[in-house]
Amino acid sequence: MTLPSDTTLALIKWLASRDSDQLLTLMRHRAIAVSSCGSFRSLAEALVHSQGATESLSRLSRPELQGLSSPQSAPDEVLDALEAAGFLSREPSGHTLFISPVELEAVGSLDPAARPPRPASPSPLGDKARSIAATHALTMVVTVGDLLEVLRSTSTSVGPEGLPTATALKNLDAALGVGYDISALWRMASVAGLLRPHQGLAALTAVGNRWLEMPEAKRWHTIATAWWESLPPWLRTTCAANPTAPWDHNLETQLGYDFPLVALDVTLERVREDAHFLGVLADNQPTPWGIALWGPGEAAAILGGDLPAHSPGVFAQEDYTLLATGPLSPQHRRTLGTLATRDLGGLIPRFRLTSSSLLGALQRGVPAQTIPEMLAQVCVNDVPAGMLALVSDISRRAHDLEVHSRGETTLVITRGDTLAQELLSDPGLVVLGLTRHGDHELVCSWPAERVHSTLLGASYPALLMNSGGQPENESAPVPEDDPETLESKRLEAVAQLVRNAAEAAAKGVPAGFQSIIEVATETKTPLEIVVTMPDGTEITIVMEPRALSAGRLRGVEIKHAVEKTIPVSHITSIRAWTES
């Protein structure tokens, strides 16, 4: 939007009168970028010209819009909200509106006689729908957990927007198996602060690591609460005021009345999809834990009573599959995710024990001797002899081939009398350029990670070892909680703005004067300046400013068309002049 020049100057003056807390509230309300807080002028320009300015206005409630149209008759609480959001200044002489004439016309076009729609009658939520919604909630929790477990143990590349790259998505699909909506899971985990980009990789935060140790109902509550708080305030306000109302066309009607200028587009449809994914809606009807989420109530406790019971474990099959018959406990899912590949994801998964999965477990530091016991703990039947034989064979063969980094070279250590010669004779490994270094040692110039992956690709069980002689457990870095959040950046930006204003005042330049004079000079807007003379008397000068330098304002006095210079320290007030 575009404001008249005199209103822009009034806005700068008003901003300069705000304290730190008020400026912070304003930045939160209007989603002002931290970079726009360098001066009162840049802050004013962000309020007026930013892409979100008109959007912020459109999200005002009906009483707030009516308050802009008729501020003289608006209740104090409405005027307080409008001033906090930077849409008007309350002054004893009258209220100044910081919106354009075009937008004021749109606000004034609202029908004052409009009546609120009749509240929709909620449909009773049947036991089946309630059970399905609780199942959706648990499915979301366990699948987000599966994603985080994979991210914690593997390196996953992310692009500039913090989303997985195309290659990373393929790798996640392979690691997670069928049945995962990775984009939805990623969105939920990101909103809850469970993961974030770190040095080009997706990494669990400290919050994410703690989340994995929580009970399932609390896990759900953490994500659901973060999702709810991320929704537009206008949507949360209406839903909280009508907690049991269905999220169908009636909600759109109510929103259209409560927030007349809001554009109800794809945002609402996406919100509905997420709400069903989280289990807070069932056929557009709020669930009991959903109602508690956007109102008073213990949402986690309510959901906890409806969550499906855990299955005692999985059935181990002769074909190396491990079949769940119901939801698994977090510990069982974690154990199976460590030892086996996931053929089918979701709430009731199917796993498969393979040579690669067992080798991966050993690579991550799982002691070979503990694997049979781990399998026995998650299986409700006896572990088949074939599975145990596979475990024994891979455990024995894994250390037959170790890959070590030795500075600029890679050392491959073999066990047995023939394995070294077998590697040298394999046509698929010629590309490595392996040469014999001893009876059981081979060397090459390729990086150890590349040699290791090439050996695995050629079906040779091999372990990549670290400098301590232990399996190298490659995992994504785990950063601490983000030390520089958006809120902390806002705090510092506002603090710096206030400090700059204080330093200018110490030099005789009151807060905001620099910005006002800059804008007035560029727009050729005359200023009405009150000057305190040495004898204490005050005079008013109307002048068009030219420059501010060394604590002195130079300009042309309008009345006599002569140039004047005024010490800024003598100026007590300044405002745009309007010819009467």
N, C-alpha and C positions, 0 to 999 in steps of 0.2 A: 504494500500500500504506500501511497505518497501523502505526506502531511504538508499543509501550508508551512512556509518557512517560520512564521511566528510560533506555530504550534511545535515545530521541531525544537526551536530554542527553549520553549517552555518545558519540553520533555527533558532536555539536557539539564536545565536548572532543577527540575524535580528529581532527576536521578542523582544529582550532586547532593541533594538534601537527604538521601536515603542512608541509613546506617548499614553496617556489614550484614547483619541478619536479614534486613529487608532486601538487600541486593541479592543475597543468596536465594531467598525465597522467589524472587523475580526470575532468576536464571533457571531455577527448577521448573517453575510454572510454564515458562515460555521456551524451555529447552534451548537456551542461548549457548552457543559455542564458547568455550573458554577463550579461544583466540580473539573473540570480540570484546574482551574485557580490558583492553589496553588503555582505553580512555573513556570518558563519559560520552564523547562524540561517537566512538565506535560502538559503544553499548546501545546508544540511541538508534544508530543506523541498523543494528542487528534487530532491534525491536520493531522497527518500521519496515525494513526492506527484506528481512530474511524470508526464506521460503515458508517457514512455519508461522509467520506473523498472521496471515489471513486464516491459516488453519487453526491457530490458537483462538482467534476470535470466533471461528465457527463452532468451537467446542464449548462455548459458554452456555450455561443453562438458560431456560426461558426467563426466570426472574432476573438473571444477570443481564441478559440482552435488553429486557425492559428497563433495567436500571440505567443502561447506557442511553436508551432513548429518552428517559425522563429521570435524570439523576436527582433532581430536586425533590422528587416524591418517593425515591427508593429507600428501603429500610437500611439502617446502618450496617447490618451484617452483609448485605449485598454490596454496598459501596466499599466496605473493607476488603471484600474479595476482589472487586474490580481494581482497586488501587494496588493490592498486593500483586496482581497479575500485570500491572503496568498499563492499564487501559484508561485510567483517569487520575487526576490529581485533585484531592479535596483541599479546598482553600476557603478561608472565611469569606472572601469576596465572591466565591463561586467555584464551580467545578470545571476543570479543563479536561476535555476528552482527547485522548491520543489515538484517534482513529480517523481515517480519511472521510471526506464528505460522501464518497460513493458507498463506503461501508456503513456509514451512519444512516444513509438512505435505506440500505438493505435491512438494517436493524429496525428502523422505523416502520418497515412494511409488514411487520408481524401483526397478525390479527389479535387485537387485545381482547376480543370476545371469545377466543378459542377456549374450548373446554377440554379437560383431560379425558382420555378414553376410559371406558369402563374397564376396571381391572379384570384380566382373564382369570377364569376359574381353573385352578390346577387340577389335572387328572390324577386320580390315585395311582401311585406307583406300585404295580403288582410285585409279588415275590419273585417272579421269574425275571422281570426287568431289573429289579434291584440286584439279583444274583449276577446277572450278565454284566451290569455296570461294575460291580465289585471285582469280577473277573477281569474286566478291562483295566481297572486300576492296578491290579496285581501284575497283569501282563506287562503294562508299561514299566512298572518298577523293576521286574526281573530282567526285562530286555535292555533297559538302560544300564542295569548292573552288568549284563553280559558285555555291552559295548565298552563300558569303563574298564572291565577286566582285560579285554583285548587291548585297549589303548594303554593300559598300565604295563603290559608285557611286550608290546611291539612299537616300533616307530611308525607313526602315521603322519605323512606330509599334509600340510594345509596351505591353501592359497592366501592371497592378500586379505580376503574377507573372513578368514578364520574357518573356512569350510574345507573339508577334505578334497584333495585333488582327484582327478579321474582315476589315476592309478591307485591312489589310496582307497578309493571307494571299491575298486575291484578286489583289493587285498582284504578289505573289511568284509565284503560279501563272502569271500573264500573262508575267512576265519570264523565268521558268525554262522554261516549256513543259511538255509532257506527260511523265510518267515520273519524278516526284520525290515522295518521301514526306517532305514538308517537316517534319512533326512529328518524325520519326526523325532527320533530318539536324540539326534544331535541337537536339535532345536531345544528340546526339554532340558538336556544336560547343560547346554550353554546358558539358558535363561536362569537356571538354578545356580550357576557359578561352579559347576562340578568339573568343567574343563575349560581350557582357554589355549590360544596359540602361545607357543614358547619356542623361540628360535626356529621358526618354520615348521614346527611339529605340534601336533595336538598333545596336550599334557593334562593330566589330572591336577587339579589344585589341591591344596591341603583340605579344603572343604569336601572335594570329591572323594578323597581317601577316607575321611571320617564318615562320609555318607555310606560307603560300602560296608561299614561296620554297624550301621543302624538297623533296628527292627524294620520290617517291611512297611508297617503302617506309618512309621516316622519317616521312612524314605519317601513314601508317597506324599506325605504332608509337606516335606521340604520342597519338592518339585512343584506341587500344586499351588502352594502359597506364593512361590516365586512367579509362577505363570500368572496367577490372579493379579498380583501387584504390577505385572508388566502390561496389563490391559489398559486401554485408554480410560482416563478418569470418568468420562461421560458414560461409558458402559458399566463400570463398576458402581457408579452412583445409582443408576437406574435399577440394576440387578439387586443391589443391596436394599433399595427401597421396596422392591417387590420380590423377595427371596424365593417364594414358591412358584412364581409365575413361569409358564413354559417359555422356552426360547424359540418361539415360532414367529409367525407374522405379527402376533400380538405384541411381542417384544419390539419389533420394528416400529409398530404404531406408537408404542409408549415412548421409545427413543425419539421418534420424530416430534412428539409433543414436548418432551423434556429438553431436548437439544435441537431446536428447529433448523439450525444451519449445518448440522453434521451430515456429511455425505456417507450414507450407509451403503458401502460398496462391498468389495471382496473381503474387507476386514472382518465383517461379521460372520461370513461364511467360514473363513479360516478359524475364527474363534470357536465356532460351533464344532468344527472337526476336531480341534484340540481338546475341547471340553468332553466330547465323547471318548476320545483317546485316553484321557485322564480318568474317565469314569465318573465325572461330576454331572454328566447328563446321561439320561437313558431315553431315547426317542424324543429328544428335546425337552424332557422333563427333568428338573433338578433332582438329584439324589439327596438323601438325608445328609450325607457328608459334604455334598456340594453346597447345600443350603447353609451348613455350618461354616463352610469355607468363606463365604462372602457375608456372613453375619456372625453374631456371637454363637459360640458353640465349640465343642471339642471334636473337630472333624476327624482327626487321626483315631481317636477312641471309637467314634461311631463306625468308621470304616473297618477298624480292626475286628469288630464283632461280626462282620459280614465276609471277611476274606476266606477263600476256600482253604481247607485244611491241607497240610503238606502230605505228600506220598512218603511212605517209609523208605523208599529208595527206587532203584531201577532193577530190571530183569536183564541179566547178562545172557546173551545168545551165543550159540556155537559159531555164528558167522561174524563174531566180534562186535555186534551191535549191543547197545545198552539202552533199553526201552523204559521210559518213565510212564507210569499209569496215572499220574496226577501231578500237581505242582510240586516241585522239589524245593527243599530248604535252600537258603543261600549257600550254606556250607557244602551241600551235596553238588549244587550247580558249579561252585568254584572248583571242587575236586575234579569233577568230570571235565570241566573246561580246561583244566591243567593237563590231564592225562589223555584225553580223547579229542577227536574232531567232532564238530556239531553238524550232523546231517540235516536236522530239522530244528529250528528255533521255536520261540514262543514259550507259552506257559508250560506246555508238556513237550519237552524236547526229546530228540533221539540222538544219541552219540554213537561213535564208532571208534574202536581201538585200532590204531594203525601203527606201522613202523615209524612213520614220520611223527605222529603225535607223541609216541613214547620217546623218540629221540629229542623232540622239542622239550618235553618235561625234564629229561636229563640235562639238556642244554640250559634250562632255567634253574638248575641246581637241585632238583628233586633227587634225593638219594635213591639209587636203584633198589636197595633192599627194602625200602618202605612202600614201593608201588603195589606189591601183592596185598599188603595190609590195607592200603588206601582203597583198592578195588573192593575188598571184602566189606569195608565199612559202608560203601554206597550201594551194594548189591543186596537184594532181598533173597536171592538164591545163591547157591554155591557158584563161585567163579569157574567157568569151564576150563578144562585142562588145556585146551588150545590157546586160550587167552594167557594163561600163566606161562605156557611155553613160549609165546611171542614175547612176553615181558622178559623172560629169562634170556632169550636169544638176543634181543636188542640191547639189554643191559650188559651182556657179555661182549657183544661186538662193538658197542659204541666207543669204548676206550681202545679198541684195536686200531683206531685211526684218529689222531689228534692233530689239530692245526694250531700252530703257535706263531705269533708275530715276533720277529727278531730284527728290529730296526727297519732297514731297507729291504729285507728279505723275509720270506715266509718259510717256516720249517714244518714239514709233515712227518710226524712220527708214527710208525706202524708197529704192530705186534704180529708175531708169527713169522714164519720163514719165507712165505711166498707173496705176501700182500704188497710189499714194495715193488717187486718185479711186475705184479699184476697191474699196478697203477701205471708203471712205465710203459707197459705194453698195450694199454687201453687206448684205442684210436680217439675216443671221445675226450680224452684228457691231454691230447697232444698240444692243444692250444695253451695249456698252462706252462709248458716248457720245463717240466720237472726234471731235475738231475739228481743223481745219487750223491748223498753226502756221507753215507755210512751204510752198514748192513740194514738198518731199520729207519733210516732218515733220508728224506728227499727235500730239496730246496727249490725255490723259484722266486722270481722278482715280483710276482703279482701280490696285491694286498691280501692279507689273511682272510678278510671277509669274502673276497671274490673267490679265492681258492676253496673256501668252505662251501659256498653256495654251488660251485661247479661240481664238487664231489657229491653233494647231496643230489644234484640234478642227474648225476650219472649212477644213482642208486647205491652209493657207498655211504653207509652210516659213519658219520664223522662228528666230532665235537670241536667247536671253536673254543680255545682256552685263553684265559687272561694271563697277565704277567705273574700271577701267583700260582699258576698251574691248576686253576679251577675253571669249570665251564664258564664262558663269558655270557652273562645274563644281560643281553641287550634289551633295554626298555626305554620308553620315552622318558625324558626328564620330568621330574615332579617339582614344579615351582612352588614356592611359598605363595600364600595368598597375595594377590596383586597389591603391591605396596602403594601404587599410585592409581587409585580409583578415580572415576569421574568426579566424585564428590570432593576428594582431596584436591584435585586440580582446580575445582571451582573455589574452594576455600582459599587456596594460595592466590588465585587470580584476583579475587575480591580484596584480599588482604593487601596485595600489591597496589591495586587501584586506590584503596584508602590511604596507603602510605604515600603514594605519589601526590594525592590531594593534600595531605598534611604537609608534605615538603614544600609544595607550591604555596600553601597558605603562609608558611613560615617566611617565604620570600615576598609576601604581600599580594599574592594572587589567590583569591578565594576559590574554593572548589567549584569546578565547572566553568569558570570564567574563560579559561583558555579555549575550551571546546565551543562555547557560545560565540566567542569572537571569531574563531576560525570559520564557523558556519555562516555567521552574519557577513563576514568579509566576502566569502565565496558567492553568497546569494544576494549580496548588495542590500541586505536588510538593515534599515536604520535601527539603532538601539536607543532606548530611553535609559539614561544613566544618571543615577543619583550620586553626587559627589559631596563629600564632607570637606568643607574648607578649613584652613588653619584655625579660624576663630570659632569653629564648632558648628557653624551654620551649614545648612544643606542647600545645594542648588541642583536643578535637573537640567541636563544637557541632552539634546537629541542629536545624534551624530551617526554618520555612516562610517564604520570602522575601516581602516586601511591596513594596520599592522600592529602587532604586539611584540615589543622587544625591550629587553632590559628593564622590565617592570613598568613600562610606560605604554599606554594605548594612544595611537595616533589615528586621527580620522578627520572627516569634514563635518563641521557643524551645519545642520540642515537650515536653521533659521537665517544665518548670516553668510552661508556658503564660504566659510573660512576654515582653514586647517587648525586643529587644536591637538594638543598633547596633554594627556591626563595621567598622573601617577596612579597605577592600579591600586596601590595601598590606600588611596583616598576614595575609592569607589565602594559604596555600601550596598548598592543593588543595581541589577542590570536586567533588562527585558526587551523583547521586541517592541518597537514603537508602531502604533497604528494611528494613522491620521484621522482625527475626529472631525 
